[in-house]
Amino acid sequence: MSSPDSTPPGLVDLASERIGGVALVANDEFFAAKENLLKPGRGIFIPDKFTDRGKWMDGWESRRRRKPGNDWCVIQLGLRGVIKQIDIDTNHFLGNHPPFASLDAIAKPGNFPKTIAAIGKLSWKGILKKSSLNPGSQNLFEITSDKTWTHVRLNIFPDGGVARLRVYGIVVPDWSNLKPGNIIDLAAIENGGVPLACSDMFFSSMTNLIMPGRAKNMGDGWETRRRRGPGHDWIILRLGAPGAIRKIEVDTNHFKGNFPDSCSIEGCNAPAASIKELIDGNVRWRKLLPKTKLRANERRLFERELARIDNCTHVRLNIYPDGGVSRLRVWGTLA
């Protein structure tokens, strides 16, 4: 399986700007802006590009520190959740990367303080101790805390540049305002849905399938390579919570010469199943939507065609034989 992004299976980047992540404040961003930390990709390097402050860099870079202390940047997570892994990516920062970094976290709903003094007085919890970083590399760290967080603070020692920060974790939705019987998109990333596996994602990531809104372009969906042998492509998603599925939307927006000829959808109730068990068929998959023709660049809604499955925990979208789908919505009520 080809993978255009490095998101670990079953996790999402809680800090991604696509889902509302924001670089709130940094104590120093002399050479390069803090907002670059959350942009897509790993950053680019343009040898001859300079600004009036020095070399242009695609990341967050502070000036050379001449006093004791360290530099830091506070990130508001786009979606609150449990953090499982972080990637402090120093791509293209070679003679100017920080030799060490640590990460603090906090759960703070409501308004966040704006002054450096007030931010320093907050009850931050260290979730990654001071750890060494390699230059020009993805520096991956496992996080063992099982608490839910809303903000993180990246500390670098003593100064330097970081291209990207990825905060991989599990979304923890707030169901407090949801009334019994309300219909929600159980697969949406903001409701805790997550892609677990797919047969192929050569051209674009499976995570795009459950992002907010409609796709901006063809690259903002899930697209497989052209299939030259037998079989078909598929993707398995874990729903944010078990539920009774009432309506499904399959959107081929922007896919015109490369949409799937048809699709089918299956569901199962297997809350404890591993990814391998889901793929190998060691769970009982039941047909939700029979094999149905799709059309180019079109949003299709299915309701009367659906079989009823209560307490559904996962869905599998099968596309025949290959192609691209921009969004999948699985509307239902919580079990």
C-alpha positions in Angstrom: 0.0 0.0 0.0 1.4 3.4 -1.0 1.1 6.1 1.6 1.3 9.8 0.8 1.1 10.7 4.5 2.7 9.3 7.7 -0.4 9.4 9.9 -0.3 6.2 12.1 -3.3 3.9 11.5 -6.2 4.6 13.8 -4.9 8.1 14.7 -5.4 11.7 13.4 -3.3 14.8 13.6 -5.1 16.7 16.3 -3.1 19.9 15.6 -3.7 20.0 11.8 -4.8 23.4 10.6 -7.3 21.6 8.3 -9.4 20.7 11.4 -8.9 24.0 13.2 -5.4 23.7 14.8 -3.8 27.1 15.5 -0.4 28.3 16.5 -1.4 30.8 19.1 1.7 32.3 20.4 5.5 31.9 20.3 8.1 33.7 22.4 10.2 34.3 19.3 9.6 33.8 15.5 12.3 36.1 14.1 13.3 34.0 11.1 10.1 32.0 10.3 6.5 32.1 11.4 5.0 29.7 14.0 2.0 29.1 11.6 4.2 27.0 9.4 4.4 24.3 12.0 0.9 23.1 11.2 0.9 23.3 7.4 0.6 20.2 5.2 3.6 18.2 4.0 7.1 18.3 5.5 8.1 21.7 4.3 10.2 22.8 1.2 13.6 24.4 0.8 14.3 27.1 -1.7 18.1 27.7 -1.8 18.1 31.3 -3.1 15.1 32.6 -1.3 15.8 35.2 1.4 13.8 37.8 3.4 15.0 41.1 5.0 15.6 39.0 8.1 17.7 36.3 6.5 17.2 32.9 4.9 13.5 32.1 4.1 12.6 28.8 5.9 9.4 26.7 5.7 9.0 26.2 9.4 9.1 28.0 12.8 12.6 29.4 13.5 13.7 31.6 16.4 16.8 33.8 16.5 20.1 32.7 18.0 19.6 32.9 21.8 22.2 35.0 23.6 20.6 34.7 27.1 19.7 31.8 29.3 16.4 30.0 28.8 14.7 28.4 25.8 12.1 29.1 23.1 8.6 27.8 22.9 5.3 27.8 20.9 1.7 27.1 22.1 -0.6 25.2 19.8 -4.4 25.0 20.2 -5.5 21.6 19.0 -8.1 21.6 16.3 -9.9 18.8 18.1 -9.5 17.8 21.7 -8.2 14.3 22.3 -5.8 11.8 23.8 -2.3 12.2 22.4 -0.5 9.0 21.4 2.4 10.1 19.3 4.2 13.3 18.2 6.5 14.1 15.3 8.9 17.0 15.7 10.1 17.3 12.2 13.3 19.2 11.6 13.2 18.7 7.8 15.7 21.1 6.0 16.9 22.4 9.4 20.5 21.2 9.4 22.9 23.7 11.0 20.1 25.4 12.9 17.9 22.7 14.4 17.3 22.6 18.2 19.3 19.8 19.8 16.6 19.1 22.3 12.8 19.5 22.7 10.0 18.7 25.2 6.2 18.9 25.1 3.7 20.1 27.7 -0.1 19.8 27.5 -3.1 21.3 29.1 -6.9 20.9 29.0 -8.3 24.4 29.0 -11.7 25.1 27.5 -12.8 28.7 26.8 -10.5 31.7 26.2 -6.7 31.2 26.3 -4.5 33.9 27.8 -2.5 36.0 25.4 0.3 37.3 27.5 3.5 35.4 28.0 3.4 35.8 31.8 -0.2 34.4 32.0 0.7 31.5 29.8 3.6 30.6 32.0 1.4 30.5 35.1 -0.9 27.9 33.6 -0.9 24.3 35.0 1.0 22.7 32.2 1.6 18.9 32.4 4.8 17.5 30.8 4.0 14.7 28.5 7.4 14.5 26.7 10.5 15.0 28.7 13.5 16.9 27.3 14.6 14.7 24.4 17.3 14.9 21.8 16.4 15.8 18.2 18.1 14.8 15.0 18.6 17.4 12.2 16.7 17.1 9.0 14.5 14.3 10.4 11.1 13.2 11.6 11.6 12.8 15.3 8.9 10.4 16.6 8.0 10.0 20.2 5.3 7.8 21.9 3.1 9.5 24.5 1.8 7.4 27.4 -0.7 9.8 29.0 -4.3 8.8 28.6 -5.8 12.2 29.5 -7.7 14.5 27.1 -5.9 17.7 26.1 -6.9 20.9 24.2 -3.5 22.7 23.9 0.2 21.8 23.7 3.4 23.8 24.2 6.5 22.8 22.2 9.7 23.7 24.0 12.9 23.8 22.1 16.4 24.0 23.7 17.8 26.5 23.4 16.6 27.9 20.0 16.5 27.0 16.3 14.0 25.8 13.7 11.3 23.1 13.5 9.6 22.5 10.1 6.4 20.7 11.3 4.7 19.5 14.5 2.3 16.6 14.2 0.2 15.6 17.3 -1.3 12.2 16.5 -4.1 11.0 18.8 -7.6 9.9 19.3 -10.4 12.5 19.0 -12.6 12.8 22.1 -15.9 14.3 21.0 -18.1 16.4 23.3 -21.5 14.7 23.3 -22.9 16.8 26.1 -25.3 18.8 23.9 -26.4 15.9 21.8 -30.1 14.9 22.4 -31.3 11.3 22.2 -32.3 10.5 18.6 -30.2 13.3 17.0 -28.7 12.2 13.7 -24.9 12.9 13.3 -22.2 11.9 10.9 -20.7 9.0 12.8 -17.7 8.8 10.5 -16.7 12.5 10.6 -13.3 13.2 12.0 -14.7 15.8 14.4 -17.0 13.1 15.8 -14.2 10.6 16.4 -14.3 8.7 13.1 -11.0 7.5 11.7 -9.8 5.5 8.7 -8.0 2.3 9.8 -6.8 0.7 6.6 -7.3 0.7 2.8 -6.2 -1.3 -0.2 -4.4 1.6 -1.8 -4.0 5.4 -1.5 -1.4 6.1 -4.1 -2.6 9.5 -5.2 -4.2 10.9 -2.0 -4.7 10.0 1.7 -7.6 8.0 3.1 -7.9 10.5 5.9 -9.3 13.0 3.4 -12.5 11.0 3.1 -13.8 12.2 6.5 -12.5 15.7 6.6 -15.0 18.6 7.2 -16.8 20.2 4.2 -16.7 19.2 0.6 -13.4 18.6 -1.1 -11.6 21.6 -2.5 -10.0 19.8 -5.4 -9.2 16.3 -6.7 -6.3 16.0 -4.3 -8.5 16.5 -1.3 -10.2 13.1 -1.5 -9.1 9.4 -1.4 -7.8 8.2 -4.7 -6.2 4.8 -5.6 -3.9 4.0 -8.5 -5.3 2.4 -11.7 -6.0 -1.3 -11.0 -4.4 -3.6 -13.6 -5.4 -6.9 -12.1 -8.5 -8.6 -10.6 -10.2 -7.4 -7.5 -11.3 -4.0 -6.2 -10.2 -1.3 -3.8 -11.6 -0.7 -0.3 -11.3 1.3 2.9 -12.3 0.5 6.5 -13.3 3.2 8.9 -14.0 3.0 12.6 -17.0 5.1 13.6 -16.7 7.7 16.3 -19.3 5.8 18.4 -21.5 2.7 17.8 -24.7 3.7 16.2 -27.7 2.9 14.0 -27.0 4.0 10.4 -29.8 5.9 8.7 -28.3 7.6 5.7 -25.0 7.5 3.7 -23.5 10.0 1.4 -20.9 9.0 -1.2 -19.4 12.1 -2.9 -17.3 11.9 -6.1 -16.8 15.7 -6.2 -14.0 16.7 -8.7 -13.5 13.0 -9.8 -14.6 13.1 -13.4 -12.5 10.7 -15.5 -11.4 8.7 -12.5 -14.5 8.0 -10.3 -15.3 4.4 -9.4 -17.8 2.7 -11.7 -19.7 1.5 -8.6 -19.5 1.0 -4.9 -20.9 -1.1 -2.0 -20.8 -0.6 1.7 -20.7 -3.0 4.6 -21.0 -2.6 8.4 -20.1 -4.6 11.4 -20.4 -4.6 15.2 -16.9 -5.5 16.4 -15.7 -3.0 19.0 -12.7 -5.1 20.1 -11.5 -6.2 16.6 -8.0 -5.5 15.6 -7.2 -3.9 12.2 -5.8 -7.3 11.0 -9.0 -9.0 12.0 -11.1 -6.4 10.2 -9.0 -6.8 7.0 -8.8 -10.6 7.1 -12.6 -11.0 7.4 -12.5 -12.5 10.9 -15.5 -10.4 11.8 -19.1 -10.6 10.5 -19.5 -8.0 7.8 -23.1 -7.3 6.8 -24.2 -5.5 3.6 -25.5 -2.0 4.2 -25.6 -0.9 0.6 -25.6 -3.3 -2.4 -23.3 -2.7 -5.3 -24.5 0.5 -6.8 -23.5 2.6 -9.9 -21.7 5.9 -9.2 -21.5 8.9 -11.4 -18.8 11.6 -12.0 -18.5 14.7 -9.8 -21.7 13.9 -7.9 -23.0 13.8 -4.4 -25.1 10.6 -3.9 -27.4 10.1 -0.9 -28.6 6.6 0.1 -31.4 6.1 2.6 -34.2 3.8 1.5 -31.6 1.4 -0.1 -29.8 0.8 3.2 -30.1 -2.3 5.3 -30.6 -1.7 9.0 -27.6 -2.4 11.3 -27.8 -1.2 14.9 -24.7 -0.8 17.1 -22.5 -0.5 14.0 -18.9 0.2 15.0 -17.1 0.0 11.6 -17.9 0.5 7.9 -16.1 -0.7 4.8 -16.5 1.2 1.5 -15.8 -1.0 -1.5 -15.1 0.7 -4.9 -15.1 -1.1 -8.2 -12.6 -1.4 -9.6 -10.6 1.6 -8.4 -10.7 5.4 -8.5 -11.4 8.4 -6.3 -14.1 9.4 -3.7 -13.9 12.8 -2.1 -16.1 12.3 1.0 -18.0 9.6 2.8 -20.7 10.6 5.3 -22.3 8.0 7.6 -25.4 9.5 9.2 -27.0 7.8 12.2 -28.0 7.9 15.8 -25.8 6.9 18.8 -26.5 3.4 20.1 
